[in-house]
């Protein structure tokens, strides 16, 4: 109980100092924090610090003493510190361009039992390939995607749009017919826990990781199943090759 009290005290008296001349009023932070928690909890999308600042000022009606970005950021850090403790199954995370409450990784399987198929639903291989191309090549047109994949991708693109993983970000004014161009959405960044496409893992890093995995798997596989197969083949193979003298003699005559 003592540990929890310490966390609560630190949380409600959280303060930040960016310079020797700047310090946030503790009472103001304690008033702002519950409102920020309510906003983030009720929002169906990640909220940026700028959006939170505007909403807080509108909600509390500050006139002379409006909440400033530094105060909001300090309050957010205080909330994050609070929910990072072991007493909560969720945490405050910055992803998708803003802040939101997310279940901690160790409780994902538990939540999956509640949400069932909806939680476990996966994209098809074609959709994943298309999404990967868009993520790394954006902005990109559908014809460019098809050129890379080598097949028609109308259905995959439509499904990704329906799932709000990609968006139509404009048109390629320089191409014939001014085709639509696609990019990843905020929902995509939210789903993968990133704030911008630049945070995606580098392709060469992924390839290297997969190469290492493949090498390890090949060694394990050979040391077990393949070793048994090879041993069986060796045992069943004839120890000597039987030669028919007559067939050899006839073959020599034909060659002559």
N, C-alpha and C positions, 0 to 999 in steps of 0.2 A: 504493500500500500504506500510505503514511504517513497518508493521509486516513482509511482504514478503521481504522487503529490509534487515531486520535484519537476516532473515533465509539465504538469499543469502550471506550476509557478513560472517556469521558464517560458511557457507558451504565452501566458497572459501579460508577462512583463518583457516580451521580446522587444528589443530596440536595435537600431542600426545606426552606424555613424560612417558616412562616406568621407567626411573631412573633419578637421578639428572644429570647424564652425557650424557643423550641422548635426542635429540630433532630433529624432522624432519624438513627439509627445506621446507618452505611454497610454494616457487615457484615450486619446484619439484612436490609436491602434486597437485598443480593446473594444471600442465602439464599432470600428469598421470590420473587424474580423468575422463576426457572426453573419453580417450581411454578405460578405464575399463568399463564405461557405454556402450560404443559401443560394446565391446566384449560380455558383459552379455546380452545386448538387442538382438544381432544377433545370439547368441548360441541357439541351439535347446535342450540343456541340461544344468543342473546346472554346473557351473564352480567353482572349488576349488581355494583357494587362491594361491596354488602352480602352478596350471595351468595358472592362470591370470598373475602371476609373470613371468613365462616363455614366455607367449605370448607378454606381454608388452615389455620385454627386446628384443625379436626378432623383434617386430614391430618398436620400436623406435631406435633400433640399439645402445644402450648404450655400450660404450667400457670401458672407465675408470670409469664412474660413473653409474653402473648398479643399477636398482631398487632392493631394498632388501625386504624381506617378511614383515618387520615392516612398511615400507613405503606403501606397497600395502595394508596391513591391515588397516592402518590409512586412506588411501584413501577410502577403502570400508566402513569404519565406517562413513566417511564424506558423502558418497553417501546415505547410509542408513538413516542418520539423515535428509538429504535433503528431501527424498521421504516419510519419516514418517509424514511430515507435511500435513495439510488438503488441500493443494493446488493441490495434485496429487491423481489420482484414483488408482494408483498402488504403490507398495512398493518393496524394496529390501529385500528378505527373504533368510535365509539359510535353505535349505532343500535338500534332495536327495544327501547329501554329498558335496554340493557346494552352490553357490549364484546364484539367478535368480530373474527377475522381475515378480511379481505376482499381479493380480488384488486384491484390498482390498475387504474383505468379504462383505461390504455393497453394492458392485456393482456386485455381482455374478449373481443376477437375471437379471440385465440389459444385461450382457454379454450372458446369456443363451438365450435371445431373438435373439441375432445375430447368435449364433452357433446352435440353434435349437436342433434337436434330437441327434446330435453328442455330444453336451455338457451334455445333460440329460440322455444319455445312461447308463443303469445300468447292473450290472452282475446278472446272474441268481442265485437262491438260492444255487444250487449245486456248482457253481463256487465260490461263497462267502464262503461256508463251506470249500471247498478244499483250497482256498487261506488262510483262517484263520488257518487251520491246518499246512500248510506249513510255515506261518509266525511265529507261536509259537513253531513249532517242528523242524524247519530247523537245519541242513540238514536232509532231509527225502526222503525215496524212495517211489515209487508209491504204492508198495504193503503195506507199512506201513500206507500210507494215506487211502487205501481201508480197511485196518484192523480197523482203527478208525471210518471211515464213515459207513462201513458195505455194501458198494455197489461199483460197478466198477466206476472208475473216469477217464478213458481214455479221454473222451470228455471234461471234465472240465479242466484237465491238459493241453490239446491241446489248448483250448480257452485262458487260462491264459498265455501260451507261446506266442500265436499270439498277445495278447494285451501287451506283454512285461512287465507283472506284476511279472512273475517268470522267473528264468533261470535254466539251467542245470549246476550245479556247480561242477560236477565230477561223480565219480562212487564209490560205496561202495566196496572196495577191499576185505573186510572180509566176505561179503555175497556171497552165491552161485549164480553164473552167473554174479557177479559184476554189479548189477543193477544201473541205473542212479539215482543220488540224486538231489533234487531240493531245491532251496532257492529263496528268494525274490530278485527282481532286484532294480536297482537305480530308475527306473520309479515308482516302488511301493513306495519307500521312498519319492520320489518327490510328488506322488499323495496324500499321507497321511501327508505330511509336516513334515517328521522326517528325521534324519540323520543316524540312525542305528536301527536295529530291537530291540535293548535294550530299545529304547524310546517308544515302543508300550505300551499301558496301560496294567496293570497287570490283569490277568483273574479274580482273586478274587475281584478286584475293579469293573470290568464290571458286574460280577454276583451280587454284592451287589447293584449296581446302578439299575440293572434290577429288583431286588427283591423289592427295594423301589418303583420303578415305578409301578410294578404290584400291590403292596399293595395299593397304592394311587388310581390306576385305579379301583380296586375292590371296594374300599370304595365309590368312586364317582358313580360307576355303580349301587351299591346296593341302595344308597341313592336316586336314581332317578328311573330308569326303574324297577329294581327288587323289590323295595318297592311297586310300583304300582301293579305288578303281585301278590305279596304276599297278598296285601290288597284285590284284586279281588278274590283270592282263598279263603280267610277267609270269605268274604261276601257270596260266592256261596256255601260254605260247609254247610251241614245240622246241625242244632243246636242240634238235638237229634237223637239217633239211634233207629229206630223202630224195635221192636222184635215181631216176630210172635209166639204166645204162642204154637200153634199147632206144628210148626216145632221144637220148643224147646223140647216139650214133646216127639215127635217121636225120636229126637236125643238121648234123655235120655234113651228111651226104647232100642234103638239099642246098646247103650254103655253097657247097662245091659246085 
